[in-house]
Amino acid sequence: MAFTAPSPGFSHAELQQRNYALIGLGRFLESAIWVLVLVFFSGAIVGLTFPSAEALEAGDSPLARLLWYPIYGIVAGMTLMNFAKVLRLVSRNPLIIMCVLWLGLTFFWSIDPGVTMRRSIGLLMTTMAGLAFAARYDWGEMVQHIGAAVLILCLITLMLVLLNPTRGIMQEIYPGAWRGPWAEKNYLGGIMAKGFAVMLCAFAMRPKRIWIWGPTAMLCLFMMLMSGSKTALLAMMGCFGIFLVVRVFRRFPFLRVPVIWAVIAGTAGLALIMTVGLEWALGLIGKDPTLTGRTDIWQLLAMAIQDKFWLGYGYGTFWMDPLGPSYQTREVLQWSVPTAHNGWLDSWLSGGAVIIILFGLLTLMTAIKSLTRIKTGGVETYWVVLSLFFFLLFSISESAILQQNDISWFLFTATTAKLWANDPAWWRPGSRGERRGTVARVGIHRAPGQRSLY
């Protein structure tokens, strides 16, 4: 290879340092863009563009749709930059692509083809964003970026509550409950409960950064409590319990058998309570047996599902027309129900039994791969297990499955893609796992003494 002489006035060492600095700046800007994308998919920025929470709950703002176009452009650019890696992830996880394509195909029998087309494109871009994110970063970098986004969401919520309390705090239905830039308290509670899980995982991966993750975890806990969301509180408690179980199982092999038996006993006890003492258990946390009216919605939707059992009504269309198929549900309940408050039912309404079968297979196989990581994986195991726990838990009470422009689906896609691609285990720098050579850390070579941006 021919040697290129350094430019006049610069030594070879100076040029090398300048190149490293430019590379570092480029990586920093790319990281900042990804954090912005994560914050955007949380719905916080879009929520701030609405004049009130009531307007946000009504939804479908033309301005909000326009705001997504630059994000879609960024996602397309990031996908092209990592095109080969994205293709590899797609080839390893055909089920997730089949789910997205099937919902796109519902355009041909949709009760509102225009809505299905628009929302299918949004779902495709959300899925591509998750795939591009997974292709660009390893497990450690991915969780650190999500942690940075959670910190920004905490600051946005805190500033909104302090500067505009009538927008950041609910005034009517649940007066005093914090909602932040979202429509109501359960959104804030869910985001902060997931953020708490992210902080636990970020700490497990980078313990030396506890000065960031510790205070942010406390902020998440505080804001979740201020939201008053009982579901988020239970989720956070379950998350902490699972984190401890995984930690003991991995760090103390001699306790694995007792831990397994404890998990089995706890699961059996929970099943017993759900079977014979559900009403009593719900009363302890201030919940009624209908889960704040959710079971009433589910019973009525069961009849709507029977009308289009196999193919559904078309992606994202069931709730759009007030005089459409959702009319009977809203008429009986006497309020404008916005969603099924259940990801599985909303998916069934959109794509019929076919999408439930496809996504059920995807979920089952992902769960098996996640549990396998507890024994064979590295520190990324905490994120793999906790993220799946949160996704499945909130899919029961919220419409989190196959949702366009949604942070839950974004993160599920990214995590599932890396799992199915058998991405190598991730170990903390200098840990025994890394010294054993169990993972090959691939990235841009740094100059001697230069620290990683991540």
C-alpha positions as MATLAB code, in Angstrom:
seq = 'MAFTAPSPGFSHAELQQRNYALIGLGRFLESAIWVLVLVFFSGAIVGLTFPSAEALEAGDSPLARLLWYPIYGIVAGMTLMNFAKVLRLVSRNPLIIMCVLWLGLTFFWSIDPGVTMRRSIGLLMTTMAGLAFAARYDWGEMVQHIGAAVLILCLITLMLVLLNPTRGIMQEIYPGAWRGPWAEKNYLGGIMAKGFAVMLCAFAMRPKRIWIWGPTAMLCLFMMLMSGSKTALLAMMGCFGIFLVVRVFRRFPFLRVPVIWAVIAGTAGLALIMTVGLEWALGLIGKDPTLTGRTDIWQLLAMAIQDKFWLGYGYGTFWMDPLGPSYQTREVLQWSVPTAHNGWLDSWLSGGAVIIILFGLLTLMTAIKSLTRIKTGGVETYWVVLSLFFFLLFSISESAILQQNDISWFLFTATTAKLWANDPAWWRPGSRGERRGTVARVGIHRAPGQRSLY';
ca = [
       0.000    0.000    0.000;
       1.436    3.408   -0.978;
       2.275    5.785    1.834;
       0.534    9.182    1.740;
       2.638   11.977    3.077;
       1.044   14.118    5.762;
      -0.273   17.545    4.811;
       2.102   20.459    5.247;
       2.041   21.803    8.780;
       0.692   18.573   10.327;
       2.676   15.624   11.588;
       1.435   12.084   11.048;
       0.569   11.764   14.763;
      -1.414   15.011   14.675;
      -3.381   13.869   11.631;
      -4.119   10.570   13.339;
      -5.385   12.317   16.469;
      -7.524   14.663   14.352;
      -9.057   11.695   12.545;
      -9.832   10.000   15.844;
     -11.441   13.215   17.093;
     -13.613   13.467   13.954;
     -14.620    9.829   14.297;
     -15.491   10.419   17.943;
     -17.566   13.481   17.043;
     -19.418   11.506   14.368;
     -20.193    8.702   16.793;
     -21.382   11.198   19.410;
     -23.742   12.873   16.924;
     -25.054    9.496   15.818;
     -25.694    8.546   19.440;
     -27.497   11.827   20.061;
     -29.713   11.191   17.038;
     -30.621    7.706   18.272;
     -31.475    9.044   21.734;
     -33.705   11.647   20.073;
     -35.413    8.894   18.066;
     -36.038    6.901   21.258;
     -37.498    9.936   23.017;
     -39.692   10.616   20.000;
     -41.058    7.070   19.901;
     -42.028    7.407   23.568;
     -44.666    9.937   22.458;
     -43.368   12.685   24.752;
     -42.409   15.190   22.047;
     -45.600   14.632   20.064;
     -47.586   15.029   23.291;
     -46.031   18.442   23.920;
     -47.341   19.732   20.579;
     -50.969   19.368   21.688;
     -52.506   22.311   23.559;
     -54.068   20.036   26.189;
     -54.171   16.439   27.332;
     -57.776   16.205   26.145;
     -56.724   17.144   22.613;
     -53.945   14.573   22.785;
     -56.371   11.851   23.890;
     -58.628   12.686   20.927;
     -55.539   12.075   18.764;
     -55.051   11.945   14.998;
     -53.583   15.437   14.649;
     -52.297   16.392   11.170;
     -49.431   18.271   12.857;
     -48.477   15.173   14.840;
     -48.357   13.135   11.619;
     -46.109   15.737    9.988;
     -43.680   15.560   12.891;
     -43.065   11.892   12.165;
     -41.787   12.417    8.627;
     -38.315   13.673    9.668;
     -38.040   10.730   12.091;
     -38.953    8.310    9.297;
     -36.278    9.954    7.169;
     -33.702    9.428    9.930;
     -34.792    5.802   10.316;
     -34.453    5.234    6.561;
     -30.975    6.763    6.595;
     -29.849    4.688    9.574;
     -31.221    1.551    7.920;
     -29.251    2.225    4.748;
     -26.082    2.889    6.764;
     -26.421   -0.538    8.399;
     -28.179   -2.269    5.511;
     -26.151   -5.503    5.498;
     -26.598   -5.991    9.245;
     -30.311   -5.198    9.048;
     -30.743   -7.799    6.301;
     -28.986  -10.333    8.510;
     -31.387   -9.616   11.367;
     -34.397   -9.871    9.053;
     -33.219  -13.202    7.657;
     -32.802  -14.606   11.164;
     -36.232  -13.446   12.378;
     -38.793  -14.048    9.617;
     -41.776  -14.206   11.992;
     -41.587  -10.558   12.998;
     -41.520   -9.511    9.338;
     -44.416  -11.863    8.565;
     -46.466  -10.183   11.305;
     -45.823   -6.720    9.858;
     -46.495   -7.850    6.272;
     -49.733   -9.577    7.248;
     -51.084   -6.410    8.841;
     -50.113   -4.537    5.679;
     -52.044   -7.067    3.606;
     -55.211   -6.306    5.570;
     -55.406   -3.226    3.328;
     -57.222   -5.404    0.778;
     -60.186   -6.165    3.076;
     -59.925   -3.248    5.487;
     -63.054   -1.271    6.374;
     -60.914    1.870    5.888;
     -58.033    1.152    3.452;
     -56.599    4.662    3.783;
     -56.126    4.354    7.533;
     -54.692    0.852    7.179;
     -52.193    2.011    4.562;
     -51.033    4.985    6.616;
     -50.701    3.047    9.852;
     -49.064    0.067    8.156;
     -46.343    2.384    6.887;
     -45.928    3.711   10.429;
     -45.666    0.151   11.772;
     -43.105   -0.749    9.107;
     -40.969    2.299    9.972;
     -41.209    1.562   13.700;
     -40.096   -2.013   13.051;
     -37.255   -0.853   10.802;
     -36.166    1.592   13.496;
     -35.889   -1.263   15.987;
     -33.965   -3.404   13.507;
     -31.555   -0.589   12.591;
     -30.982    0.194   16.278;
     -30.227   -3.471   16.999;
     -27.921   -3.674   13.973;
     -25.939   -0.581   14.957;
     -25.192   -1.276   18.629;
     -24.195   -4.196   20.800;
     -26.191   -5.091   23.919;
     -24.282   -2.761   26.220;
     -24.447    0.264   23.937;
     -28.120   -0.366   23.235;
     -29.108   -0.306   26.915;
     -26.936    2.754   27.609;
     -28.711    4.676   24.832;
     -32.122    3.658   26.173;
     -31.001    4.770   29.634;
     -30.032    8.203   28.282;
     -33.473    8.524   26.668;
     -35.165    7.612   29.981;
     -33.184   10.337   31.772;
     -34.376   12.914   29.210;
     -37.988   11.740   29.643;
     -37.663   12.194   33.408;
     -36.381   15.751   32.934;
     -39.140   16.596   30.430;
     -41.794   15.347   32.841;
     -40.323   17.193   35.810;
     -40.038   20.488   33.920;
     -43.577   20.203   32.556;
     -45.051   19.551   35.997;
     -43.153   22.497   37.486;
     -43.733   24.988   34.657;
     -47.205   23.957   33.453;
     -48.923   21.919   36.188;
     -52.343   22.037   34.535;
     -50.840   20.134   31.590;
     -48.516   17.851   33.520;
     -50.944   16.958   36.325;
     -54.445   15.550   35.859;
     -57.188   17.932   36.988;
     -60.470   16.044   36.625;
     -60.737   12.238   36.558;
     -57.726   11.599   38.817;
     -56.944   15.045   40.237;
     -53.381   15.366   41.436;
     -52.041   12.371   39.509;
     -49.024   13.196   37.357;
     -49.277   12.452   33.640;
     -46.349   14.396   32.182;
     -46.482   15.020   28.416;
     -48.772   12.000   27.886;
     -52.558   11.819   27.848;
     -53.116   10.287   31.274;
     -51.420    8.889   34.352;
     -51.077    5.265   33.250;
     -48.862    6.281   30.323;
     -46.478    8.075   32.665;
     -46.583    5.215   35.155;
     -45.819    2.643   32.471;
     -42.947    4.658   31.000;
     -41.372    5.212   34.411;
     -41.771    1.566   35.465;
     -39.986    0.507   32.285;
     -37.407    3.225   32.875;
     -36.699    1.787   36.324;
     -36.023   -1.599   34.708;
     -33.691    0.061   32.193;
     -31.748    1.667   35.043;
     -31.296   -1.704   36.766;
     -29.972   -3.212   33.541;
     -27.746   -0.212   32.797;
     -26.263   -0.476   36.292;
     -25.635   -4.228   35.866;
     -23.816   -3.507   32.610;
     -21.889   -0.400   33.715;
     -21.734   -0.333   37.549;
     -19.226    2.532   37.527;
     -21.929    4.801   36.116;
     -24.163    4.387   39.151;
     -23.850    8.148   39.650;
     -26.126    8.455   36.579;
     -28.295    5.358   36.813;
     -28.943    5.512   40.574;
     -30.494    9.012   40.685;
     -32.386    8.345   37.445;
     -33.852    5.153   38.940;
     -35.010    7.164   41.959;
     -36.581    9.730   39.643;
     -38.425    6.956   37.813;
     -39.657    5.521   41.109;
     -40.787    8.936   42.355;
     -42.667    9.803   39.166;
     -44.292    6.386   38.996;
     -45.589    6.886   42.557;
     -46.813   10.385   41.681;
     -48.739    8.964   38.731;
     -50.723    6.736   41.081;
     -50.703    3.877   38.561;
     -51.285    0.602   40.423;
     -50.373   -1.486   37.367;
     -47.034    0.302   37.063;
     -46.373   -0.190   40.791;
     -46.976   -3.946   40.548;
     -44.841   -4.089   37.387;
     -41.971   -2.295   39.092;
     -42.131   -4.608   42.109;
     -42.199   -7.649   39.827;
     -39.315   -6.225   37.823;
     -37.146   -5.787   40.925;
     -37.973   -9.314   42.073;
     -37.057  -10.830   38.701;
     -33.828   -8.806   38.632;
     -32.829  -10.250   42.006;
     -33.746  -13.798   40.934;
     -31.651  -13.539   37.758;
     -28.762  -12.000   39.683;
     -28.736  -14.746   42.325;
     -29.152  -17.456   39.678;
     -26.159  -16.172   37.706;
     -23.784  -15.130   40.477;
     -24.393  -17.946   42.977;
     -24.647  -21.289   41.141;
     -25.037  -23.231   44.394;
     -28.345  -21.395   45.019;
     -29.855  -22.231   41.635;
     -31.948  -25.169   42.835;
     -33.501  -23.241   45.766;
     -34.153  -20.280   43.469;
     -35.923  -22.495   40.922;
     -38.100  -24.004   43.647;
     -38.860  -20.550   45.049;
     -39.921  -19.333   41.595;
     -42.133  -22.409   41.117;
     -43.731  -21.932   44.534;
     -44.274  -18.220   43.925;
     -45.832  -18.861   40.522;
     -48.129  -21.527   41.975;
     -49.165  -19.187   44.788;
     -49.894  -16.395   42.339;
     -51.944  -18.740   40.168;
     -53.935  -19.810   43.245;
     -54.638  -16.205   44.189;
     -55.710  -15.403   40.626;
     -58.045  -18.396   40.680;
     -59.790  -18.183   44.059;
     -58.875  -14.829   45.576;
     -58.629  -12.398   42.673;
     -61.224   -9.960   43.980;
     -59.580   -9.896   47.422;
     -56.116   -9.372   45.921;
     -57.329   -6.559   43.685;
     -59.004   -4.910   46.646;
     -55.664   -4.735   48.455;
     -54.283   -2.432   45.759;
     -57.486   -0.463   45.248;
     -58.551   -2.152   42.021;
     -62.047   -3.365   41.224;
     -62.678   -6.814   39.662;
     -63.324   -5.222   36.248;
     -59.797   -3.700   36.197;
     -61.239   -0.195   35.844;
     -63.769   -1.335   33.261;
     -61.332   -3.281   31.101;
     -63.084   -6.632   31.472;
     -66.364   -5.048   30.351;
     -64.634   -3.860   27.169;
     -63.093   -7.293   26.571;
     -66.428   -9.095   26.871;
     -68.064   -6.829   24.299;
     -65.103   -7.086   21.919;
     -65.336  -10.879   21.981;
     -68.583  -10.544   20.015;
     -67.008   -8.097   17.548;
     -64.142  -10.528   16.960;
     -66.563  -13.305   16.025;
     -67.842  -11.251   13.072;
     -64.383  -11.187   11.422;
     -62.656  -13.990   13.257;
     -59.855  -14.961   10.831;
     -58.975  -11.771    8.965;
     -60.016   -8.902   11.218;
     -61.268   -5.441   10.266;
     -58.004   -4.075    8.873;
     -54.988   -2.721   10.715;
     -55.795    0.262   12.940;
     -59.370    0.746   11.735;
     -61.733   -0.721   14.341;
     -61.801    2.342   16.611;
     -61.580    5.063   13.941;
     -65.219    5.534   12.883;
     -67.559    6.409   15.804;
     -70.426    4.908   13.809;
     -68.421    1.875   12.666;
     -67.968   -1.527   14.308;
     -66.896    0.069   17.611;
     -70.264    1.837   17.942;
     -71.958   -0.974   19.869;
     -69.133   -1.221   22.403;
     -69.173    2.516   23.042;
     -72.959    2.646   23.147;
     -73.207   -0.091   25.770;
     -70.426    1.325   27.956;
     -71.541    4.933   27.438;
     -68.086    6.389   26.909;
     -65.761    6.857   23.959;
     -63.522    3.807   24.390;
     -60.266    4.581   22.489;
     -58.697    1.094   22.407;
     -59.262   -2.434   23.689;
     -56.743   -1.794   26.492;
     -55.319   -5.173   25.557;
     -52.669   -5.694   22.902;
     -53.859   -9.173   21.968;
     -57.471   -8.120   21.404;
     -56.491   -5.028   19.405;
     -54.234   -7.181   17.242;
     -57.065   -9.676   16.715;
     -59.401   -6.869   15.663;
     -56.752   -5.642   13.215;
     -55.499   -8.883   11.664;
     -57.770  -11.664   12.862;
     -56.754  -15.027   14.273;
     -53.922  -15.231   11.730;
     -51.952  -12.438   13.386;
     -52.550  -13.945   16.830;
     -51.093  -17.269   15.661;
     -48.077  -15.591   14.053;
     -47.352  -13.309   16.979;
     -48.040  -16.091   19.489;
     -45.355  -18.227   17.850;
     -42.953  -15.278   17.828;
     -43.586  -14.603   21.524;
     -43.240  -18.245   22.564;
     -39.945  -18.738   20.745;
     -38.621  -15.391   22.030;
     -39.494  -16.391   25.601;
     -37.616  -19.686   25.192;
     -34.563  -17.869   23.835;
     -34.752  -15.345   26.692;
     -34.818  -18.037   29.381;
     -31.932  -19.830   27.682;
     -29.844  -16.657   28.016;
     -30.077  -16.824   31.812;
     -27.614  -19.721   31.764;
     -25.637  -19.095   28.584;
     -25.700  -15.319   28.169;
     -23.689  -12.459   29.597;
     -24.796   -9.339   31.447;
     -27.305   -8.590   28.668;
     -29.469  -11.311   30.228;
     -30.955   -8.765   32.639;
     -32.253   -6.637   29.775;
     -33.445   -9.617   27.734;
     -35.536  -11.023   30.582;
     -36.848   -7.756   32.046;
     -37.777   -6.185   28.706;
     -39.780   -9.270   27.708;
     -41.476   -9.306   31.136;
     -42.575   -5.696   30.778;
     -43.733   -6.090   27.202;
     -45.899   -9.111   27.961;
     -47.245   -7.645   31.202;
     -48.323   -4.343   29.682;
     -49.705   -6.070   26.577;
     -52.471   -7.425   28.834;
     -53.706   -4.004   29.960;
     -52.464   -1.739   27.150;
     -52.350   -1.905   23.351;
     -48.588   -2.481   23.074;
     -48.416   -5.234   20.435;
     -47.606   -4.312   16.821;
     -48.295   -0.615   17.419;
     -46.945    2.012   15.058;
     -44.869    4.888   16.471;
     -44.661    3.136   19.829;
     -41.602    2.747   22.062;
     -42.706   -0.660   23.375;
     -42.833   -2.196   19.907;
     -39.573   -0.448   18.954;
     -37.724   -2.011   21.910;
     -39.383   -5.411   21.506;
     -38.280   -5.484   17.870;
     -34.690   -4.517   18.697;
     -34.356   -7.038   21.534;
     -36.057   -9.875   19.663;
     -33.940   -9.269   16.566;
     -30.693   -9.556   18.538;
     -31.941  -12.660   20.331;
     -32.946  -14.462   17.145;
     -29.659  -13.484   15.489;
     -27.802  -15.074   18.425;
     -25.818  -11.919   19.088;
     -22.852  -12.800   21.312;
     -23.048  -12.492   25.065;
     -22.034   -9.083   26.422;
     -19.656   -8.733   29.363;
     -18.480   -5.726   31.297;
     -15.011   -4.558   30.219;
     -12.397   -6.340   32.300;
     -14.827   -8.927   33.701;
     -14.019  -12.632   33.826;
     -16.367  -13.284   30.920;
     -14.519  -10.857   28.683;
     -11.115  -12.202   29.767;
     -12.228  -15.707   28.859;
     -12.809  -14.426   25.350;
     -16.493  -15.299   25.310;
     -17.324  -12.224   23.285;
     -15.540  -10.488   20.466;
     -16.003   -6.775   20.815;
     -16.112   -5.325   17.331;
     -15.991   -1.572   16.726;
     -13.926    1.379   15.586;
     -10.334    1.119   16.771;
      -9.353    3.816   19.209;
      -6.087    5.546   19.767;
      -4.037    4.416   22.778;
      -5.555    5.895   25.912;
      -8.683    7.124   24.122;
     -11.873    6.206   26.006;
     -14.991    4.772   24.423;
     -17.932    7.105   23.971;
     -20.141    4.404   25.444;
];
